[in-house]
Amino acid sequence: MENPTIAKEGDIYNREAIKTNVLSLPNDLVINILASLSKSSHSDLLSAKSVCKALKELSDNDFIYQIMSLKGIELVPWNKDKQQVLLLERCIQCHNSEAFYRQGMVDYFSDKGTQYGLEYLQKAANYGHLGALYVTGIISLFGDNESNKKGIEILNQNVLKGILWKCRKEMILFIFRLWTNIPSIMNKVVVCCLNHEYTYQKKWRFTWPVDDGDDNVECKACKCDRELDYLMPSLGIDR
């Protein structure tokens, strides 16, 4: 039977050996290692920070927080966990796209201000967050004629091809977690395409929702009408 004392001493030895080996590396390389940890799990980074003072100091690099994964952190932290709030604030300061997205959703779909929310969502989209790109595209459809055209182009970008359903699901989930009302601007009925109103292009209205890779819908504006037909009823808004 293994002696627990020896096992414990072995764990301490291994921990110290790992720490010594890591700290013998150049700081830039250690920061890249810590960044990889944070990208897979923020809790892994917190564990690394607890190893020693040197790793804790190196973990305070902005790049680490910029790419940090926020999986495991509530979309809407109702409990106001101080550690989580501070972490999200730091991620926003470091231009973390997921943190921008979450803040944008909270601000836009609550009473904090749609303009501030849209700015955060646009920042998230600029940093490559596809969910934020989708939401800004949807919101744009409800604006004036130029805004509507912009929304149509956004939702037809190649990077969103085949994942509209995923972005839609994420948007619906987030809004349900907020327990809030949809902004009045999104309560109006928007028709992106008037040219194909009664043609085969609108046939999805008579079927179950399909994958957004349906090639039978060639018109960009019709694709946006389809997306609104799938999205809005899930938010309690008739089409």
N, C-alpha and C positions, 0 to 999 in steps of 0.2 A: 504493500500500500504506500502511496506517495506521501511523504512527510509534508504537511501543509506549510510548515515553517520554511522548508527548503523551497517549495513552490512559490511562496510569497517573496522570498529573497530573490528567486530567479526572475520573477516578474519585475521587481525593482531594478535588477541588474539589466534586464532587457530594455526597460524604459530608459534607463540612464544611457545605455549604449546607443539606442536609437536617437536620443536627444543629442549626444555627442557627435554622431555621424551627420545628422542633419545640420547642426550648427557649424560643422566644418566646411559646409558648402558656402559659396558666395551668397550674399544677402538677396540679390536679384533672383537667383535660382530658388532660394527658400520661399520667397514671396510668390513665385510662380507655382510652387508646390502647394502652398497654402491657398492660393487662388483656385487651384484645381479641386481642392477639398471643399471650398466654399461653393463652387459651382455644382457639386454633386449633393451637398447637404450643409446647411448652415450649422447644424448641430456638430458635424465633424470638425468644423473650424473652431467652435467653442471648446471642444475637447482638446484640440491642438493648443489653443491659447492657454489652457490650464497646465500644460506641461512645465513651462518655465517662463520666467520674466522676459527672456530674449524673444521667444516665440510670440508672446503676448504683444510685445512692441512691434514686431515685424507684421503681425496680423492686423495692425491698425492702418494698413495701406489702403488708399482709396480704390485702387484697381480691384482689390479683393472684394470690396463691398459693391462695386459696380457690376460684377458678374455673379454675385452670390445668389444661390437658389433660395427661394422663399417657401419651398414645399414644406408642409408641416405647420406653417403659420396660418392661422385663420384668415380667410379673405377679409372678413370684417371682425376685428378683435373687440367684441362687445365687452369683454372682461377688463379691457384696458390694462393688460399685463405690461407693467412698466418696462421690463426688459425688451419685450416685443415692440412696443411703441418706439423706444429709443433706437432699436435695430432698424425699423422701417424708416425712421427719420434720417438715420445715417445713410441708408441705401438711397434715399431720395437725393440727399446732398451729393452722393457719388454717382448720380445719373444711372441708377439701376432701373432697367426698363420695366421689370415686373412691379417694382415699387411705384414707378410713374403710373403704370396701368391701374394699379389698385387705388391709388390716390385719385386718379382721374375718374374712375368709376364711382367712387364714394362721393366726390364733389359734384359730378354731373347729375347723378341720379338721387341726390339728396338736396337739402335746402342750403348747401354751402355755396352754390353758384355754378351754373352751367358753363360760364366762360372760363373759370379757373379749371373746371373739370376737363373741358375740351383742350385746354392748353397742355395739361398733363398727359392726356391721351395722345396728343400729337407728338409730344416729346417721346413718349414710349414707342410710338410708331416709327419715329425717326431713328430710334436706337434698335429697330428691328423686331419689335414685339408685334407678332401677327394678330393677336387678339385685339390689340389696340388699333391696329390698322383696319380691322374689320369693323369695329365699333365706330371709328371716325367715318368710315364709308357709309354705314347705316345712318348716322346722324346727318351727314351731308345730304342724303336723299331728301330730307325734310326741309331743306333750305330753299333759297330762291333758285331760279333756273340755272345759274352758273354753278351754284353749290350742288344742285342735283346732278349736273353733268360730271362734276368732280367725284361725287359719290359713286356714280356708275363706273367711272374709270378705276377708282380704287378697288371696288369689289370685283372687277374683272382682271386685276393684276395676276400674273402667273404664280406669284408666291402664295396666293390664296386658293389657287385651283385645287379642288379636291378636299379642302379642309374647312370650307365654309360651315359645314355642319358642326364641326368641332368648336369653331369660334362662336357659333350661334349658341351652342349648348353652354359654353362657358359664360357668355353674356347673360343668358337667362338665369343660370345658377347664381351669378353674382347679384343680379337685381333682386332675386327672391331672398337672398341673405340680407339685403338691405332693408327689407320691409318698407319700401317707399313707393311713392307714386311716380309714374312716368311723366317727364316734363311735358307740358301742354303742347309744345311744338311737335311732339311725336304722336299726338292723338289724332292728327288729321290724316285723311286718306290720301296717299300719294300713289300716282300711277306713272311709272317711268316711261312706259311705251304705249303710245296710242295707235301706232300703225298696225299692231298685231292683236288688237283687243279681242277679236272673234275668230282668230285663226288657230291652227294647230299649235302655235307657239305657246298658247295658254293652257294646253291640255293637262298640265300637271295639277290643275285645280280640281280635276275629276279623279285623281288617283291618290294613293298614299304618298307621303313625302319620300322622295328618292335622294340618292346621293347627288351632290352638286356637280359631279362629273358627267351629268347627263348631256351628251353631245347633241341631242335632238333640239336643244334650245340654243340657237346660234346668235340670236339678237342679244347684245350686251344689256340693253335696257330691260328686255323681257326676263333675263336672268335675275336682275335686281327685283323685278316684280315678284318673281318666284320666291326669292329670298325673303321678301317682306311678307308674302303669303304664309311662309313657314314660321317666321319669327313672331310677328305681331300677335296672332291669336294666343301664343304661349305666354304673352305678356298681358293678356286680358284685353286686347284691343282688336276690335272687329276690322276686317278688310272688306 
